Amino acid sequence: MKERKFYCFCKPVNLEEVSDYLEVVTKPMDLEKIREKIDCMEYDTVKEFTHDVELIAENAIEYNPADDHTGRQIRHRAAELKDFLHSLLDNELDEDFAKLCEEIKSARATRKNRDVEVNKT
């Protein structure tokens, strides 16, 4: 992602600098982790990918206070990230792609379950 305004979400939160982060955020996520998951083909559906991007935004909003300047900036960027994602999906993604991904995931699960049953016998 080349949007510089999302730079603060590119890397994991530095836990040495933000020592209480994991006390507030239970499922950390960042764009680097999403890229790794894409490279390792860990996303089966658009919904799974979307969930992780939204998790970045939710974590940022959860952790950063609205009553301080830096916190407001990060929260604003988080909202922009979600808007950017949904705009990108709405404008660039084929309407049937998400449905096709869900169908493929379901078919894979069915095949896997069938293979497990065959191996049991």
N, C-alpha and C positions, 0 to 999 in steps of 0.2 A: 504494500500500500504506500503510495507516494504522497499521501496527504500529510504534510508536515505538521498540521495542527493536531494530529493524533500521535505525535512523537512520544508523548508521555505514557502511552499505552504499549509501546513497542517491546519493552523489556519487562521482566518480572520486577515487582517492587523490591527495592533493596532493603532487606530486613535488618541490616545493620543501621541504616538511616531511619527506618520506620519500624522500630522494635515492637510496637503493639499492633501492627497490621493484622497478624494472624489471630489476634484476640477478637477482632471485629469481622474480618473476612475469612470465611471458612473454605471457600473454593476459589483460590487465586487463579486468574487467567490473564494472559497478555497476548499481543499480536504475534510475538515470536513463538509462543507455544502453539497458537493456531496454525502458523506456518509449518511447524514441525508435524502437527497432526495431519495437515494436508499432504505433506511430503510422504508421510507414512500411511497414507490412505485410510485414516481413522474415521473419516466422516462418511457415513453411508447416505445421508440425506441432507438436504438444504436446511432442514429444521435443526439438525444437530450442529451444523456450522453456525447458524443464526443464534442458537442458544449460547454458544461460547462467546460470540461477539457481544451479545446483550449482557452476558455475565461480566464482561470487562466494564461495561457502563454501570451496571448495578453495583459492582464492587466499589467503583469510584464514587458513586453517589452515597453509598452506605458509609464509606470511610471518611470522606472529606466533608467538613462542616460547611454549611451554607452561610454561616455568619462570619467567615473570614475570607479575605480577598483571594488568596491562592485556592482555597477550597471551592469558592464559587467558580473560579476559572476552570478548575478540573471538572467540576460537575457540569459546567456548560459544554466543555469538550466531550464529555461522556454522552450528553444528550445529542450533540452533533454527530458523534460516532454512530449512534443508533439510527438517527435520521439518514445519514450517509448510506448505511447498510441497506435500509429499507428502500431508499431511492434507487440504489444500484440494483437491487433485486427486482424491483418493480419495472425499471427501465431496460435492464440488460438481460434478464433471465427469461427464457422461453416459458410461457404459461404452464405448459405441461411437464416441464423438467422436474419440478418438486414432486409432482404426483408420480412420475416415472421412477424417481429415486425411491420413494416409499414402496412402490410395487416391487422393485428389485430387492430391497431390503427384506420385504416379506417373503419373497420367493426364496431368497438365500436361507432365511430362518426355517422355512418349511423343508428345504433340502437338507439342512443340517440336522433337523429333528428326525427326518426319515433315515439319514445315514446313521445316526445314533441308534435308532431302533433296529436297523439291519445288523449293526455291529454287536448288539446285545444277543442276537440269536445265533 
